[in-house]
Amino acid sequence: MSKVVDTIVIGGGQAGLASGYHLQKAGLDFMILEAGDQPAGAWPQYYDSLKLFSPARYSSLPGFAFPKDSNEYPLRDEVISYLRVYAEKFKLPLMLNSKVERVEAVNGGFDIITFNGKRYRSKSIISASGSFHRPYIPNLPGTESFQGNLLHSSEYKRPEPFREQRVIVVGRGNSGVQIAVELADYATVSLAVQHPVKFTRQRFLGLDLHFWLKMTGVDTFPFYRIGKEPPSPISVFDLGGYRKKIHNGNPNQKQMFSGFYPEGVIWANGDREPADSVIFATGYRPNIPFHQTGALAMDGRPLHVAGVSTEVPGLYYVGLANQRSFASATIRGVGADAKYVVQNITRFLRKP
């Protein structure tokens, strides 16, 4: 059995690293358990062309600015490099290849057991494991009968394998639009949506939208203080001329299909259309399968207020969507949430 540390952080991506920064500043004894072989979370598994929707000046973790022109939008591989450098810069105590199998509440603390057989002990836990490994695909009629290629956007890497296919992308968010537009240069693509895609201008009065979100305080407004969750975003940032391409029908936008038949999909008006591949860009659910502590609702959602568990003393979260604000699950937002959580941990550890 390892020594008992103040805090163990589960997950070494952006949320875990931001947590480590603030734990270090608070002088706490901690370690970060990361399932992968580098401190980059799920970023290496995202599609190759992924681009952040916030410019570099608004895409940094605490204590270290993103090393890119402040008005440029970082690419996936640049984010991966940044996270690796961040972990090295602050000499964060990372344990790589340490995927957590289960967590047990024991004698006022926690036992954390990894799949490689290691056991750790801590007084508190920050769950920062993100949601990438729990993709959500709606259960539609006939799904099991579909003989084509059905996948989630988390499995999509690049457009070339879909060349000359008939592809349907489901979802009206940023990722769905970006994937559909990229694929449309290689395949015949429809974007299946419940409601037409709405676009938001990226710049107002010459300044990026995120400047105005930060200036007004909307981006990080703590909605939990007024007993509400931040409303889900319903518009897409128009990077790369997305609005023009969809307006021109490449890809075309169609009312969401009602189900599948073996060769394809059944559209809302009853028409049947063959499809080679269907890609669901339909989001994720919190990836917290390891808590054996009574901390989760029946559907697997963590029960918390602003990242502090309402069920288990000493259990905290960083990186959940809408945890405290619009920005909570983003690289620009996890720092503020991590700071808040570490302040709560510090008070918790000082209790007699």
C-alpha positions in Angstrom: 0.0 0.0 0.0 1.3 3.4 -0.9 1.4 6.3 1.6 -1.8 8.2 2.1 -1.7 11.5 0.0 -4.0 14.5 0.4 -5.5 14.1 -3.1 -5.4 11.8 -6.0 -6.5 13.2 -9.4 -8.0 10.7 -11.8 -7.2 11.8 -15.3 -4.2 13.6 -16.7 -5.7 15.7 -19.4 -6.5 19.4 -19.3 -8.8 19.1 -16.2 -6.3 16.9 -14.3 -3.3 19.2 -15.2 -5.2 22.3 -14.1 -6.2 20.6 -10.9 -2.5 19.6 -10.4 -1.4 23.2 -10.8 -3.8 24.5 -8.1 -3.0 21.6 -5.8 0.7 22.4 -6.1 0.1 26.0 -5.4 -2.0 25.1 -2.3 1.0 23.0 -1.0 -1.0 19.7 -1.0 0.5 16.3 -1.4 -1.0 14.7 -4.5 -0.5 12.6 -7.6 -2.3 12.3 -10.9 -3.2 9.0 -12.4 -3.5 9.0 -16.2 -4.7 6.0 -18.2 -2.6 6.9 -21.3 1.1 7.1 -22.0 1.2 10.9 -22.1 -0.5 13.8 -20.2 -2.9 14.7 -23.0 -6.2 13.2 -22.0 -8.4 12.3 -25.0 -6.8 14.9 -27.4 -4.7 12.3 -29.3 -7.9 10.4 -30.1 -9.8 13.3 -31.7 -10.0 13.7 -35.4 -6.9 14.9 -37.1 -8.2 18.3 -38.3 -9.8 19.4 -35.1 -9.4 23.1 -34.3 -10.2 24.9 -31.1 -13.1 27.4 -31.4 -11.4 29.8 -29.1 -8.1 31.6 -30.1 -4.9 30.9 -28.3 -5.2 33.9 -25.9 -8.3 32.3 -24.5 -7.1 28.7 -24.7 -4.6 28.4 -21.8 -4.4 26.5 -18.6 -3.5 28.5 -15.4 0.0 29.8 -15.1 1.2 29.2 -18.7 0.0 30.9 -21.9 -0.6 28.9 -25.0 2.6 29.3 -27.2 0.9 30.5 -30.3 -0.1 33.8 -31.9 -2.8 35.1 -29.6 -5.4 35.5 -32.4 -4.8 32.1 -34.1 -6.9 29.0 -33.3 -4.8 26.0 -32.0 -4.9 22.7 -33.8 -5.3 19.3 -32.1 -1.6 18.4 -32.3 -0.6 21.9 -30.9 -2.9 21.3 -27.9 -1.3 17.9 -27.3 2.2 19.4 -27.4 1.0 22.2 -25.1 -0.3 19.8 -22.5 2.9 17.8 -22.5 5.0 20.9 -22.0 2.6 22.1 -19.3 3.1 18.9 -17.2 6.9 19.1 -17.6 7.0 22.9 -16.8 5.3 22.4 -13.4 6.8 19.0 -12.8 3.4 17.6 -11.9 3.5 14.1 -10.3 2.0 12.0 -13.1 1.6 8.2 -13.0 1.1 7.3 -16.7 -0.5 4.0 -17.9 -2.5 4.0 -14.7 -6.1 3.4 -15.7 -8.4 3.3 -12.7 -10.5 0.2 -12.3 -12.4 1.1 -9.2 -12.6 3.5 -6.2 -13.6 2.4 -2.8 -14.4 4.7 0.2 -12.6 3.3 3.2 -12.2 4.6 6.7 -12.8 8.2 5.9 -10.6 8.1 2.8 -10.3 6.4 -0.6 -8.6 3.3 -2.0 -7.9 3.7 -5.8 -7.1 0.4 -7.6 -5.7 0.5 -11.2 -6.0 -2.1 -13.9 -2.2 -2.8 -13.6 -2.7 -3.9 -10.0 -1.5 -0.8 -8.1 -3.4 0.4 -5.1 -3.2 4.0 -3.9 -4.7 5.7 -0.9 -5.9 9.3 -0.5 -7.9 11.6 1.8 -9.7 13.1 -1.2 -10.2 12.6 -4.9 -10.7 14.8 -8.0 -12.4 13.0 -10.8 -11.0 14.6 -14.0 -11.5 11.7 -16.4 -13.7 13.6 -18.9 -16.3 12.0 -21.1 -14.6 11.0 -24.4 -14.7 7.3 -23.5 -18.5 7.3 -23.0 -19.9 8.5 -26.3 -23.6 8.8 -26.7 -25.6 7.4 -29.6 -29.4 7.5 -29.5 -31.2 4.3 -29.8 -33.2 4.6 -33.0 -35.6 2.1 -34.6 -33.8 -0.4 -36.8 -30.3 0.4 -35.6 -29.4 -3.3 -35.2 -30.5 -4.1 -38.8 -28.3 -1.4 -40.4 -25.6 -3.1 -42.5 -23.5 -0.1 -43.1 -20.8 1.5 -41.0 -22.3 3.2 -37.9 -19.9 5.1 -35.7 -19.6 8.0 -33.2 -17.6 11.1 -34.0 -15.1 10.0 -31.4 -14.1 7.2 -33.8 -13.8 9.5 -36.8 -10.2 10.5 -37.7 -9.9 11.7 -41.3 -12.1 11.9 -44.4 -10.1 9.7 -46.8 -11.6 6.3 -45.8 -15.0 7.7 -46.7 -14.1 8.7 -50.3 -17.0 8.4 -52.7 -19.3 7.0 -50.0 -22.8 8.2 -49.1 -22.4 9.5 -45.6 -24.8 11.0 -43.1 -23.5 13.0 -40.1 -25.9 13.4 -37.2 -25.7 16.6 -35.1 -25.9 20.3 -35.4 -23.0 21.2 -33.0 -19.5 22.4 -33.8 -18.0 18.9 -34.2 -20.8 17.6 -36.4 -20.6 20.6 -38.7 -16.9 20.5 -39.0 -16.8 16.8 -39.8 -19.6 17.1 -42.3 -18.0 20.0 -44.1 -14.6 18.2 -44.2 -16.2 15.0 -45.5 -18.2 16.8 -48.2 -14.9 17.2 -50.3 -14.6 13.4 -50.4 -18.1 12.0 -50.2 -21.8 12.8 -50.7 -22.8 14.1 -47.3 -26.0 15.0 -45.5 -26.1 16.7 -42.1 -29.1 15.2 -40.3 -30.5 17.7 -37.7 -33.6 18.2 -35.5 -33.4 21.9 -36.2 -31.4 23.9 -38.8 -27.9 24.8 -37.8 -27.5 28.3 -36.3 -24.2 30.1 -36.8 -22.5 32.6 -34.5 -20.1 35.2 -36.0 -16.6 34.5 -34.7 -15.7 38.2 -34.6 -17.5 41.4 -33.6 -16.0 44.8 -34.1 -12.8 43.1 -35.1 -12.5 41.1 -31.9 -13.1 37.4 -31.3 -16.4 36.5 -29.7 -14.5 35.1 -26.7 -13.2 38.6 -25.9 -16.8 39.7 -25.4 -17.8 36.6 -23.5 -14.9 37.2 -21.1 -15.4 41.0 -20.9 -19.1 40.6 -20.0 -18.4 37.6 -17.6 -20.9 35.4 -19.5 -18.3 32.7 -20.3 -17.6 31.9 -16.7 -20.7 33.1 -14.9 -21.4 30.7 -12.0 -24.9 29.7 -12.9 -25.1 27.2 -9.9 -25.2 30.2 -7.6 -28.7 31.1 -8.9 -29.8 27.4 -8.8 -29.5 26.9 -12.6 -27.4 25.1 -15.1 -25.9 27.1 -18.1 -28.1 26.7 -21.1 -26.6 24.4 -23.8 -25.1 26.2 -26.7 -27.2 26.1 -29.8 -25.0 27.8 -32.4 -21.9 27.0 -34.3 -18.8 29.2 -34.7 -18.4 29.9 -38.4 -14.7 28.9 -38.8 -13.6 27.9 -42.3 -16.7 29.2 -44.2 -19.1 26.6 -42.8 -22.2 28.7 -43.2 -21.5 29.3 -46.9 -20.8 25.6 -47.6 -23.9 24.4 -45.9 -25.9 27.2 -47.6 -24.6 25.9 -50.9 -25.7 22.4 -50.1 -22.3 20.8 -49.6 -23.1 19.2 -47.3 -26.8 19.5 -47.5 -28.9 19.8 -44.4 -31.9 17.4 -43.8 -34.5 16.9 -41.2 -33.3 14.1 -38.8 -34.2 10.6 -40.0 -36.6 8.5 -37.9 -34.8 5.2 -38.1 -32.8 2.7 -40.1 -33.5 -0.1 -42.5 -30.7 -2.6 -43.5 -29.3 -0.6 -46.4 -29.8 2.9 -45.1 -32.0 5.4 -43.3 -35.7 6.3 -43.3 -36.1 10.1 -43.5 -38.8 12.0 -41.5 -41.0 12.1 -44.6 -40.9 8.3 -45.0 -38.3 8.2 -47.9 -35.7 5.5 -47.7 -32.2 6.3 -48.8 -29.2 3.9 -48.9 -26.2 5.0 -46.9 -22.7 3.6 -46.5 -21.8 5.3 -43.2 -23.6 7.2 -40.5 -21.6 9.2 -38.0 -23.2 10.4 -34.8 -21.8 13.7 -33.5 -24.2 13.5 -30.6 -22.0 14.2 -27.6 -20.9 12.3 -24.5 -21.9 11.3 -21.0 -19.7 11.7 -18.0 -17.1 8.8 -17.9 -17.2 7.8 -14.3 -17.6 4.0 -14.2 -15.2 3.5 -11.3 -17.0 5.1 -8.4 -18.2 2.4 -6.0 -19.1 5.0 -3.5 -22.7 5.9 -4.0 -21.8 9.1 -5.7 -23.7 8.7 -8.9 -27.4 8.9 -9.9 -29.1 5.8 -11.4 -28.2 7.0 -15.0 -24.5 7.4 -14.1 -24.5 11.2 -13.7 -22.3 12.5 -10.8 -24.4 14.1 -8.1 -22.6 17.4 -7.3 -22.9 21.1 -6.9 -20.2 23.1 -8.8 -17.9 20.1 -8.7 -18.4 19.2 -5.0 -20.0 15.8 -4.5 -23.3 16.1 -2.6 -23.1 12.4 -1.6 -19.5 11.6 -0.7 -17.3 13.9 1.5 -13.9 14.3 -0.1 -15.0 13.6 -3.7 -14.7 16.3 -6.3 -15.0 16.8 -10.0 -13.2 19.0 -12.6 -14.0 19.1 -16.3 -17.7 18.2 -16.3 -19.8 20.0 -18.9 -21.6 23.0 -17.4 -20.0 22.2 -14.0 -20.0 25.8 -13.0 -20.2 27.7 -16.3 -20.4 27.6 -20.1 -16.6 27.1 -20.2 -16.3 24.3 -17.6 -15.4 21.5 -20.0 -13.0 23.5 -22.1 -9.3 24.2 -21.9 -10.1 27.8 -21.1 -12.6 27.0 -18.4 -11.1 24.2 -16.3 -8.6 26.4 -14.5 -11.2 28.4 -12.7 -13.2 25.3 -11.8 -10.0 23.6 -10.5 -9.1 26.5 -8.4 -12.6 26.5 -6.8 -12.4 22.7 -6.2 -9.0 22.9 -4.6 -10.2 25.7 -2.3 -12.9 23.3 -1.2 -10.5 20.4 -0.7 -8.2 22.6 1.4 -11.1 23.5 3.7 -12.2 19.8 3.8 -8.7 18.6 4.8 -8.4 21.2 7.6 -11.6 20.0 9.3 -10.9 18.3 12.6 
